[in-house]
Amino acid sequence: MKDYRLVVALPQAGQKVLDKIKIKFETTDIIVEDIDTLNSEDVAAQRVKKILSETGGENTIAVATETVLMLNGKVFDAPNNAEEAKKMIDELSGKTHSFVTWLCVGGAGCDPETVRVETKVYLKGMTEEEKRLYMDMEDYNYPGAYSPAGKGSLLVKKIEGDFNNIFGMPVSTLYDILKEKYNIIL
């Protein structure tokens, strides 16, 4: 098996997922110019292309993700204040939404490939009192105003799909790609 260099452009939470399963990688702070004009799938692919052009090498495998929280086609960013957070919690309460990640992997002789991974999260319906108590915990500086791994886990009824995808690293899908394209077996 070849000795590969894995270079990633991932959110910090995604890097922590790779750390936990003991995958060796290097990080990069690749910036894609005009990122606002790109959709999420393009962002991941552009990051991989830029990693390969800047760090290159025939043994370099580049990995990048872009993750969004969506409900009925609407993307939820992190709220700017408590009022926005309350509106988001109201909108998501009792509903199923998705964390959608575009994972792009390429390099070391293989063209970049982007796959879409979706994890569904079912939130409990909350009373106004429960919403107020949650908001008092001030754990809402996340897309959708909650984190399924923090105090927001109190709101989660059920999760379908790769739990790690919520953190921007669908590690099972990454492993499948590394195994299939590069014959890397961890």
C-alpha positions in Angstrom: 0.0 0.0 0.0 1.2 3.5 -0.9 2.1 6.0 1.8 -0.3 8.9 1.4 -0.4 12.4 2.9 -3.9 13.4 3.9 -4.5 17.2 3.9 -7.9 18.4 5.1 -9.9 21.6 5.0 -12.5 20.9 7.7 -14.3 22.6 10.5 -12.6 22.1 13.9 -15.4 19.7 14.9 -14.7 17.6 11.8 -11.0 17.5 12.7 -11.9 16.3 16.2 -13.8 13.4 14.6 -10.7 12.3 12.7 -8.5 12.7 15.8 -10.8 10.4 17.8 -10.5 7.6 15.3 -6.7 8.2 15.0 -6.5 9.2 11.3 -3.3 11.0 10.6 -3.8 14.3 8.7 -2.5 17.7 8.1 -4.8 20.8 8.2 -4.9 23.8 5.9 -6.7 27.1 6.1 -7.5 27.1 2.4 -9.6 30.1 1.5 -11.7 30.1 -1.7 -12.2 33.5 -3.1 -15.7 34.6 -4.0 -17.1 31.8 -1.7 -20.5 33.6 -1.5 -21.1 33.0 -5.2 -20.6 29.3 -4.8 -23.1 26.7 -3.6 -22.0 24.3 -0.8 -21.1 21.5 -3.2 -18.8 23.8 -5.1 -17.2 25.1 -2.0 -16.0 21.7 -1.0 -14.7 20.9 -4.5 -13.0 24.3 -4.8 -11.2 23.7 -1.5 -9.9 20.3 -2.7 -8.7 21.8 -6.0 -6.9 24.6 -4.2 -5.3 22.2 -1.7 -4.0 20.1 -4.5 -2.7 23.1 -6.5 -0.9 24.6 -3.4 0.3 21.5 -1.5 0.4 19.1 -4.4 2.5 16.0 -4.6 1.6 12.7 -6.2 0.8 11.2 -2.8 -1.4 14.0 -1.5 -5.1 13.2 -0.9 -7.2 16.3 -0.2 -10.4 16.3 1.8 -12.9 19.1 2.3 -16.4 19.4 3.5 -19.2 22.0 3.6 -22.1 21.4 6.0 -25.4 23.1 6.3 -28.5 22.6 8.5 -31.7 22.6 6.4 -35.4 22.5 7.0 -37.6 22.3 3.9 -34.9 23.8 1.7 -34.2 26.7 4.1 -30.6 26.9 5.4 -30.1 27.8 9.1 -26.9 29.6 10.1 -25.9 30.4 13.6 -28.1 33.2 15.1 -26.7 36.7 15.7 -28.6 37.2 18.9 -31.1 35.6 21.4 -34.1 36.9 19.4 -33.0 35.1 16.2 -32.2 32.0 18.2 -35.7 31.9 19.7 -37.2 32.2 16.2 -35.0 29.3 15.0 -36.0 27.1 18.0 -39.7 28.0 17.4 -39.3 27.0 13.7 -37.4 23.7 14.4 -39.3 22.6 17.4 -41.1 19.3 16.8 -39.8 19.0 13.2 -37.3 16.9 11.3 -34.4 18.7 9.7 -31.2 17.6 8.1 -27.5 18.2 8.4 -26.3 18.0 4.8 -22.6 17.7 4.1 -20.8 17.8 0.7 -17.6 15.8 1.1 -15.0 16.1 -1.6 -12.0 13.9 -1.9 -9.3 13.9 -4.6 -5.7 13.7 -5.5 -3.0 11.1 -5.6 -3.9 10.3 -9.2 -7.7 10.4 -8.7 -10.0 13.2 -9.8 -11.9 15.0 -7.1 -15.2 13.4 -6.2 -18.0 15.1 -4.3 -20.7 13.1 -2.4 -23.7 14.5 -0.5 -24.4 13.0 2.9 -27.6 13.7 4.8 -28.3 13.1 8.5 -31.9 13.6 9.7 -32.5 15.0 13.2 -35.9 14.7 14.8 -36.5 17.4 17.4 -38.9 17.1 20.3 -41.8 19.5 20.4 -41.2 22.0 23.2 -43.6 24.1 25.3 -43.0 27.8 25.5 -41.6 27.3 29.1 -39.2 24.6 27.8 -38.0 27.0 25.0 -37.5 29.8 27.5 -35.5 27.5 29.8 -33.4 26.3 26.9 -32.7 29.9 25.8 -31.6 30.7 29.4 -28.9 28.1 29.0 -27.4 30.3 26.2 -26.2 27.3 24.2 -27.4 28.6 20.9 -24.3 29.8 19.0 -24.7 27.0 16.4 -26.6 26.7 13.1 -30.2 26.3 14.0 -29.5 27.6 17.5 -28.6 24.3 19.1 -25.8 21.6 19.1 -26.9 18.0 19.2 -23.7 17.2 21.1 -24.2 19.9 23.8 -27.2 21.1 25.8 -29.1 20.9 22.6 -29.0 17.1 22.9 -31.9 17.5 25.3 -34.0 18.6 22.3 -33.2 15.6 20.1 -35.7 12.8 19.8 -33.9 10.7 17.2 -31.1 10.8 14.6 -31.0 8.9 11.3 -27.7 8.7 9.5 -24.0 9.3 10.3 -23.9 11.1 13.7 -20.5 12.5 12.8 -22.0 14.2 9.8 -23.5 16.7 12.1 -20.0 17.9 12.9 -19.0 18.2 9.2 -17.2 14.9 8.9 -19.2 11.9 7.6 -16.3 9.6 8.5 -18.0 6.4 7.4 -18.4 7.8 3.9 -14.8 9.2 3.9 -13.6 5.7 4.9 -15.5 4.1 2.0 -14.0 6.5 -0.5 -10.4 6.0 0.8 -10.9 2.3 0.7 -12.4 2.2 -2.8 -10.2 4.8 -4.5 -6.9 4.5 -2.7 -7.0 1.0 -1.2 -6.6 2.5 2.3 -7.8 0.1 5.0 -7.7 1.6 8.5 
